[in-house]
Amino acid sequence: MTDRVATAARNNAAWCDAVCRAHGGAGEFRPAVWVSRRPAPPRYPNAVTLADAAHAAAQLAAVDDLQDTALPAGWAVKDSFACLPLAARGFRVLFEAEWIWRAAETPVSVADETAPIWVRVTTDDELAAWESAWAGDAAAGGARVFPPALARDPDVAFLAARRDGAIVAGAVANRHAGAVGLSNVFTSEAGAASAWATCAPAAVRLFPALPVVGYEAGATLGLARAAGFAAVGALRVWVREHQT
């Protein structure tokens, strides 16, 4: 499973880098860790580890380097193999999750008239509406997390499902590192099972013949499993509440 976790982690780091780059601050890929020395957009980390505990020394050195920058309090590290001892460096665990993996050829687990039909968001207005549906009440008056440049990236697809003209479900698919990352999945509770069952195949149709990866926890991890994903390894996200 280690190779699958490494693929998922590298894919996720590439997505984080794309988001940071769209905000004018691309990160840096090192052999064992991706880092961004500029403040990351909301909900995105400043470091994602790319290798296991055998590379912990280099990863911790990168974290120490970030602590010496002017990053504001609240920046985060995605510990992709859940192996770094960051509590001693002033971090606390924000959440834990499982990397997930779904083979490209996995069959769709539901097929009925109530299943959502996914389409790719292509315009800035559509992306703004997608982000508003994704963020909910948090979108009011807040800065955009997903600038229009992201929707123009050929390796990134914002997916939306609509009912009566309104977006009722969404997800992001990104093609990097030999996989398609599925992230930012949102839907109503009533439609969650069918949305999860159909959004991964929609991503594969856009980016064929690649496994679909991501990470989830709790109830959504159960939905992902029911949709054909397998849990392949633990991750941990740490946050630095106070910068010194």
Secondary structure, 3 states (H helix, E strand, C coil): CHHHHHHHHHHHHHHHHHHHHHCCCCCEECCCEEECCCCCCCCCCCEEECCCHHHHHHHHHHHHHHHCCCCCCCEEEEECCCCCCHHHHCEEEEEEEEEEEECCCCCCCCCCCCCCCEEECCCHHHHHHHHHHHHHHHHCCCCCCCCHHHHCCCCEEEEEEEECCEEEEEEEEEEECCEEEEEEEEECCCCHHHHHHHHHHHHHHHCCCCCEEEEECHHHHHHHHHCCCEEEEEEEEEEECCCC
